[in-house]
Amino acid sequence: MPWSAATEGSSRRNPTRPCEVHMTIILRLDRVMADRKISLNKLAELVGISNVNLSNIKTGKISAVRFSTLNGICKALDCQPGDILEYVEDEEETE
């Protein structure tokens, strides 16, 4: 499930803006974990976060991720942030 950057820092959109570009960051953590054959429990242990928090990151049920957590994930999986995060720009909405 994609994480929407449009919701970062605020729980609602700015209604005064008639056109807004919504950016989406797609999490590919599950794919990288499968490629590396590493379990959620093992990765959580290596990164130093709870299984629940890592599961929330993996499924996109987050609004932000700390750089220290991203650093730990990349170190444990021997990957770059771009291997687990993908930016996709949505089309502009018009009202």
DOFIBA-170343 format. One record per residue (C-alpha): residue in one letter; x, y, z. Coordinates in steps of 0.25 Angstrom, whole numbers, padded with zeros to 4 digits. Example, Ala and Ser with C-alpha at 12.3 -4.5 7.8 and 13.67 -1.06 7.14 Angstrom:
BEGIN
 rest    px    py    pz
    A  0049 -0018  0031
    S  0055 -0004  0029
This chain:
BEGIN
 rest    px    py    pz
    M  0000  0000  0000
    P  0006  0013 -0004
    W  0009  0024  0006
    S  0004  0038  0002
    A  0014  0049  0004
    A  0002  0059  0002
    T -0002  0055  0016
    E  0012  0057  0023
    G  0011  0068  0034
    S -0004  0070  0033
    S -0016  0061  0034
    R -0024  0069  0024
    R -0022  0076  0011
    N -0022  0091  0009
    P -0036  0094  0003
    T -0031  0108 -0002
    R -0022  0101 -0013
    P -0031  0098 -0025
    C -0020  0090 -0032
    E -0011  0081 -0024
    V  0000  0071 -0029
    H -0001  0059 -0020
    M  0012  0051 -0018
    T  0013  0037 -0015
    I  0024  0029 -0009
    I  0023  0014 -0012
    L  0029  0005 -0002
    R  0037 -0007 -0008
    L  0042 -0013  0006
    D  0035 -0026  0004
    R  0041 -0028 -0009
    V  0055 -0025 -0004
    M  0053 -0034  0008
    A  0048 -0046 -0001
    D  0060 -0044 -0010
    R  0070 -0044  0002
    K  0062 -0056  0008
    I  0061 -0049  0022
    S  0049 -0050  0031
    L  0041 -0038  0037
    N  0046 -0043  0051
    K  0061 -0044  0047
    L  0061 -0030  0040
    A  0054 -0024  0052
    E  0064 -0029  0061
    L  0076 -0024  0052
    V  0070 -0010  0051
    G  0066 -0009  0066
    I  0051 -0007  0064
    S  0039 -0014  0068
    N  0032 -0025  0059
    V  0020 -0016  0059
    N  0027 -0003  0055
    L  0034 -0011  0044
    S  0021 -0017  0039
    N  0015 -0004  0038
    I  0026  0001  0030
    K  0026 -0011  0021
    T  0011 -0009  0018
    G  0011  0006  0017
    K  0003  0009  0029
    I  0012  0020  0033
    S  0013  0035  0031
    A  0028  0036  0033
    V  0040  0028  0035
    R  0052  0033  0043
    F  0066  0034  0035
    S  0072  0026  0046
    T  0062  0015  0043
    L  0064  0016  0028
    N  0079  0015  0030
    G  0077  0003  0039
    I  0068 -0004  0028
    C  0078 -0001  0017
    K  0090 -0005  0025
    A  0083 -0019  0029
    L  0078 -0021  0015
    D  0091 -0016  0008
    C  0083 -0007 -0001
    Q  0081  0008 -0005
    P  0068  0016  0000
    G  0064  0016 -0015
    D  0063  0001 -0015
    I  0052  0001 -0004
    L  0045  0015 -0008
    E  0040  0019 -0021
    Y  0034  0033 -0024
    V  0022  0033 -0034
    E  0015  0047 -0037
    D  0000  0046 -0038
    E -0007  0054 -0048
    E -0012  0068 -0044
    E -0026  0069 -0037
    T -0036  0079 -0042
    E -0048  0083 -0034
